[in-house]
Amino acid sequence: MQTVLAVDDELSVRQAYRFILGRAYQVLVAENGEDALEVLNREHVDIILLDMVMPGMGGLDLLTEIQLREISAPVVVVTASQTTGLAEEALRRGAAEYFAKPFDVHQLELVVRRTLREAQTRRELMLLRQSALRGTDTLLGDSPAMRETLLAARAAMQADTPVLILGENGAGKRTLARAIHAGSPRADAPLITVPCSGVETTLVESELFGSECELNGRREGRIRAAGRGTVLLDEVGDLPHAAQTRLLRTLRDGAYSPVSSDKLIPVRSRILAATRQDLRERVRQRAFQEPLLELLGATTIAVPPLRRRREDIPVLVAHFLARYAPRAGAKTHSLSAEALAILSHYPWPGNVRELENIIERLVFVHGAHELITPGHLSDILPVQAKVELQIAAGNLP
């Protein structure tokens, strides 16, 4: 059962919290900030309901102390209608939400339930990044589109079925595949990537399934080499038709035969596939087999392009600056608001990979400057971006 700490100097309010929330949660109460800190010292709590106006340590001071102690429980501030200014200040300082007294029973239950659910989602995403996504630059960010992708990846980690990963070039498909593998029970076994684009049919088949052909030599094959690990079929939309047929049979039967062999070998590895293409359109063009798409795409995850998660750009910029400035011996530590606004207007056809390249070039060319301004961008951005810069510059504050 989750635990609620309700901090209020009015006995009737504390009793109301216990009565309303006590059926669904364990409710702890404190009548002032000092008592609340004592409770927090000895108890784990999942959410804090905090009155703003109390004798002694007030709500804002207690909120500051909670943050200094790095207590992870979200804080919902409760205030009288005439003190909403305090509540707004609390939100600026990191409170999750606020509502006014006298509160409606259903409103209180809704706010607590929603805040706990959002806090749980944030914790899951944080754990996901700390474990499976460590060092995976393209997946940084907290935009709604990125959260949706990461939560889908977390679910895929717990499963053991094929996953189809969709996304544009540079968006992070391979990175997401590495994350899914790293967070799965197969993480201690290899992740092996098989490129499917621009490879002859016989070559990709022997590469994937192995070969017993005496003429061209024996080959183990990537599926067997992966053991109980993961095989990533990169740009699976370009897989030749004959190889698609062999892969379809392998997924259906759970076993495969090497090229030029009749012996069956059980599949121990998990199959992930990634593509930039619209496979439904490829099916309509008779370039991709629909039954194979159904098997590979039972779980499908789309990695959003950078233009659909522009709010992540400042985080990515800061990350790449921290990476490349020390390597270049650069003084650069940030971009001006105007420069960030220009980067946010640009459509990023090359996605995060293009952004990383731009930031790397910026620190090597203009590393003598602590702050990057629009003028520094003009000789670094591609021609298309320079047009965007000229358009956006007139609209910048």
C-alpha positions in Angstrom: 0.0 0.0 0.0 1.4 3.4 -0.9 1.9 6.0 1.8 0.6 9.6 1.9 2.1 12.2 4.3 -0.4 15.0 4.9 1.1 18.1 6.5 -1.4 20.6 7.9 -1.8 22.6 11.1 -5.6 22.1 11.2 -6.7 18.9 13.0 -10.0 18.8 11.0 -8.0 18.8 7.7 -5.7 16.0 8.9 -8.7 14.0 9.9 -10.4 14.6 6.6 -7.3 13.3 4.8 -7.3 10.1 6.9 -11.0 9.6 6.3 -10.9 10.3 2.5 -7.7 8.6 1.6 -7.4 6.0 4.3 -9.2 3.3 2.4 -6.7 3.3 -0.5 -3.5 4.5 1.2 -1.6 4.4 4.4 -2.0 8.0 5.7 0.6 9.6 7.9 0.0 13.1 9.3 2.1 16.0 10.7 0.9 19.3 12.0 3.9 21.4 11.1 7.1 21.3 9.0 9.3 20.1 11.9 7.1 17.1 12.6 6.9 16.4 8.9 10.7 16.1 8.7 10.7 13.7 11.7 8.3 11.5 9.8 10.4 11.7 6.7 13.5 10.7 8.7 11.9 7.4 9.8 9.3 6.5 7.1 9.2 6.1 3.3 6.4 8.1 1.8 5.2 8.1 -1.8 3.5 11.5 -1.9 3.3 14.6 0.3 0.3 16.8 0.7 1.6 20.1 2.0 -0.2 23.1 3.4 1.4 26.4 2.5 0.6 28.5 5.6 1.6 26.9 9.0 3.1 28.2 12.2 6.9 27.8 12.4 8.4 26.2 9.3 6.0 27.2 6.4 5.2 25.2 3.3 7.9 26.8 1.0 10.6 26.3 3.6 9.6 22.6 4.1 9.5 22.1 0.3 13.1 23.5 0.1 14.2 21.2 2.9 12.6 18.2 1.2 14.5 19.0 -2.0 17.8 19.5 -0.1 17.4 16.1 1.4 16.7 14.6 -2.1 13.4 13.1 -1.0 11.9 11.7 -4.2 8.2 11.8 -3.1 6.2 14.3 -5.2 4.8 17.3 -3.3 1.3 18.5 -3.9 0.7 21.9 -2.2 -2.7 22.8 -0.7 -3.6 26.4 -0.2 -6.5 28.7 0.6 -7.8 30.6 -2.4 -6.3 33.9 -1.1 -2.8 32.4 -1.0 -2.6 31.0 -4.5 0.6 33.1 -5.1 2.4 30.9 -2.6 1.2 27.8 -4.5 2.4 29.2 -7.8 5.8 29.9 -6.3 5.9 26.3 -4.9 5.3 25.0 -8.5 8.2 27.1 -9.7 10.3 25.5 -7.0 9.5 22.0 -8.0 6.1 21.0 -6.5 4.2 18.6 -8.7 0.7 20.2 -8.4 -1.6 22.2 -6.2 -5.2 22.6 -5.3 -7.2 24.9 -3.1 -9.1 24.5 0.1 -11.8 23.7 0.7 -11.2 20.7 -1.5 -13.7 18.4 -3.2 -13.3 14.7 -2.2 -13.2 13.5 -5.8 -10.8 16.2 -6.7 -8.4 15.1 -3.9 -8.6 11.5 -4.9 -8.0 12.3 -8.5 -5.0 14.6 -7.8 -3.3 12.0 -5.5 -3.9 9.1 -8.0 -2.7 11.1 -11.0 0.4 12.5 -9.2 1.4 9.0 -8.0 0.9 7.6 -11.5 3.1 10.3 -13.0 5.8 9.8 -10.4 5.8 6.1 -11.1 6.3 6.7 -14.8 9.2 9.1 -14.1 10.8 6.6 -11.8 10.5 3.8 -14.5 12.0 6.0 -17.1 14.9 7.0 -14.8 15.6 3.4 -14.0 15.4 2.6 -17.7 18.0 5.2 -18.5 20.3 4.3 -15.6 20.4 0.6 -16.6 19.7 -0.1 -20.3 20.1 3.4 -21.8 23.4 4.4 -20.2 25.4 6.2 -22.8 22.7 6.1 -25.5 22.7 9.7 -26.6 19.9 9.6 -29.1 17.4 8.6 -26.5 18.0 11.4 -24.1 15.0 13.7 -23.4 11.7 13.8 -21.6 9.3 14.9 -24.3 6.0 13.1 -24.5 7.0 11.4 -27.7 10.3 10.1 -26.2 8.5 9.0 -23.0 6.1 6.9 -25.1 9.0 5.3 -26.9 10.9 4.5 -23.8 7.9 3.0 -22.0 7.3 0.8 -25.0 11.0 -0.2 -24.9 10.7 -1.1 -21.2 7.7 -3.4 -22.0 9.7 -5.0 -24.9 12.6 -5.7 -22.5 10.3 -7.9 -20.4 9.0 -9.8 -23.4 11.0 -12.3 -25.5 9.2 -11.9 -28.9 10.5 -10.1 -32.1 10.3 -6.3 -32.1 10.1 -4.1 -35.2 11.8 -0.7 -34.6 10.8 2.1 -37.0 12.4 5.4 -37.5 14.2 7.8 -39.8 18.0 7.8 -40.4 19.8 9.2 -37.4 16.8 8.9 -35.0 18.2 6.2 -32.9 16.8 2.8 -34.1 20.0 0.9 -33.4 20.4 2.6 -30.1 17.0 1.6 -29.0 17.7 -2.0 -30.1 20.8 -2.0 -27.9 18.7 -0.7 -25.0 16.1 -3.4 -25.4 18.8 -6.0 -25.5 20.7 -4.5 -22.5 17.5 -4.4 -20.4 16.4 -8.0 -21.2 17.3 -11.3 -19.6 19.6 -11.8 -22.6 21.9 -8.9 -21.7 24.8 -11.1 -20.7 24.9 -12.7 -24.2 25.9 -10.9 -27.5 23.9 -8.5 -29.5 24.9 -9.1 -33.2 23.8 -6.8 -36.0 23.2 -8.1 -39.5 23.0 -5.4 -42.2 20.3 -6.3 -44.8 20.7 -3.4 -47.2 22.9 -3.7 -50.3 23.8 -7.3 -49.8 23.4 -10.1 -52.2 20.8 -12.8 -51.4 23.2 -15.7 -51.0 25.6 -13.6 -49.0 23.0 -12.3 -46.5 21.5 -15.8 -46.1 24.8 -17.4 -45.3 25.7 -14.4 -43.1 22.5 -14.9 -41.1 21.9 -18.6 -41.1 25.4 -19.9 -41.8 26.6 -22.1 -44.7 27.8 -25.7 -45.2 28.7 -25.0 -48.8 32.1 -26.5 -49.6 32.7 -24.2 -52.6 32.3 -20.9 -50.8 33.5 -22.2 -47.4 31.7 -23.0 -44.2 30.3 -20.2 -42.1 28.7 -20.3 -38.6 26.0 -17.6 -39.2 25.0 -14.7 -37.0 22.0 -16.4 -35.4 24.1 -19.2 -34.1 26.9 -16.9 -33.1 24.5 -14.9 -31.0 23.6 -18.0 -28.9 21.0 -17.0 -26.4 21.6 -13.3 -27.2 19.9 -11.0 -29.7 20.2 -10.6 -33.5 19.3 -7.2 -35.0 18.3 -7.2 -38.6 19.3 -3.6 -39.6 17.2 -2.2 -42.5 15.1 -5.3 -42.7 13.0 -3.7 -45.4 15.8 -4.3 -47.9 16.1 -8.0 -47.1 16.1 -10.0 -50.4 12.9 -12.0 -51.0 14.6 -15.5 -50.7 16.1 -14.5 -47.4 12.7 -13.2 -46.2 11.2 -16.7 -47.0 14.0 -18.4 -45.0 13.5 -15.9 -42.1 9.7 -16.4 -42.1 10.2 -20.2 -41.9 12.7 -19.8 -39.1 10.4 -17.6 -37.0 7.5 -19.9 -37.5 9.4 -23.2 -36.8 11.8 -21.9 -34.2 14.6 -23.7 -36.2 16.6 -23.1 -39.4 18.9 -24.9 -41.9 22.2 -23.4 -42.9 22.7 -22.8 -46.6 23.4 -26.1 -48.5 22.4 -28.1 -45.5 19.3 -30.1 -44.5 20.0 -30.3 -40.8 17.7 -28.3 -38.4 19.3 -26.0 -35.8 17.1 -24.7 -33.0 16.9 -20.9 -32.7 18.1 -19.7 -29.3 18.4 -16.0 -30.0 15.8 -13.2 -30.1 15.2 -11.4 -33.3 14.9 -7.6 -33.5 14.5 -5.7 -36.7 14.9 -2.1 -37.7 13.9 -0.1 -40.8 13.5 3.4 -42.0 10.9 2.2 -44.6 7.1 1.9 -44.6 6.9 -1.9 -44.7 3.1 -1.8 -45.4 3.9 0.1 -48.6 6.7 -2.4 -49.3 4.1 -5.2 -48.9 1.8 -3.4 -51.4 4.7 -3.2 -53.8 5.2 -7.0 -53.3 8.7 -6.2 -52.1 8.1 -7.5 -48.6 6.2 -10.5 -47.4 3.1 -9.7 -45.4 3.3 -12.8 -43.1 6.9 -11.9 -42.2 5.7 -8.3 -41.4 3.0 -9.7 -39.1 5.5 -11.8 -37.2 8.2 -9.2 -36.9 5.8 -6.4 -36.2 3.7 -8.0 -33.5 5.5 -5.5 -31.2 6.3 -2.3 -33.1 8.1 0.7 -31.6 8.6 4.0 -33.4 11.6 6.2 -32.6 10.3 9.8 -33.1 12.2 12.1 -35.4 13.9 15.1 -33.6 11.4 17.6 -35.2 8.7 15.8 -33.2 10.5 16.2 -29.9 12.0 19.7 -30.2 11.7 20.2 -26.4 14.5 17.7 -26.1 17.0 19.7 -28.1 18.4 21.8 -25.1 19.1 18.6 -23.2 20.8 17.0 -26.2 22.8 20.2 -26.9 24.0 20.3 -23.3 25.0 16.7 -23.5 27.0 17.0 -26.7 28.7 20.2 -25.5 29.8 18.4 -22.3 31.1 15.6 -24.5 33.0 17.5 -27.2 34.1 20.7 -25.5 36.7 18.9 -23.3 38.0 16.9 -26.3 38.5 20.1 -28.3 40.0 22.0 -25.3 37.1 24.5 -25.9 35.8 27.1 -23.5 32.3 26.7 -24.8 29.7 25.7 -22.1 26.3 26.8 -23.5 24.3 28.3 -26.4 22.5 31.6 -26.2 18.7 31.5 -26.0 18.6 32.9 -29.6 21.0 30.2 -30.9 18.9 27.5 -29.2 15.7 28.9 -30.7 17.3 28.7 -34.2 18.2 25.1 -33.6 14.7 24.4 -32.4 13.2 25.9 -35.6 15.4 23.8 -37.9 13.7 20.5 -39.1 16.7 18.2 -38.6 16.4 15.8 -41.5 19.4 14.0 -40.1 17.8 13.9 -36.6 20.0 13.5 -33.5 23.0 12.3 -35.4 23.0 15.6 -37.4 22.6 17.6 -34.2 25.6 15.8 -32.7 27.7 16.6 -35.7 26.7 20.3 -35.6 27.6 20.6 -32.0 30.9 18.8 -32.5 31.8 21.2 -35.3 30.8 24.2 -33.3 33.1 23.5 -30.4 36.0 22.7 -32.7 35.5 25.9 -34.8 34.3 28.3 -32.2 35.6 26.8 -29.0 37.3 30.0 -28.0 33.9 31.4 -27.2 32.2 30.5 -23.9 28.7 31.2 -25.4 27.6 30.2 -28.8 25.5 32.8 -30.6 23.5 32.9 -33.9 26.5 34.4 -35.6 28.6 31.3 -34.8 25.9 29.1 -36.3 25.9 30.7 -39.7 29.1 29.1 -41.0 28.4 25.7 -39.4 24.8 24.9 -40.3 24.0 23.4 -43.8 22.5 25.5 -46.5 18.9 24.6 -45.6 19.5 25.5 -42.0 21.0 28.9 -43.0 17.7 29.7 -44.7 15.9 28.7 -41.5 18.3 30.9 -39.6 17.5 33.9 -41.7 13.8 33.4 -41.4 13.9 32.7 -37.7 16.3 35.5 -36.8 13.7 38.1 -37.6 11.3 36.6 -35.2 13.7 36.1 -32.3 13.4 38.3 -29.2 
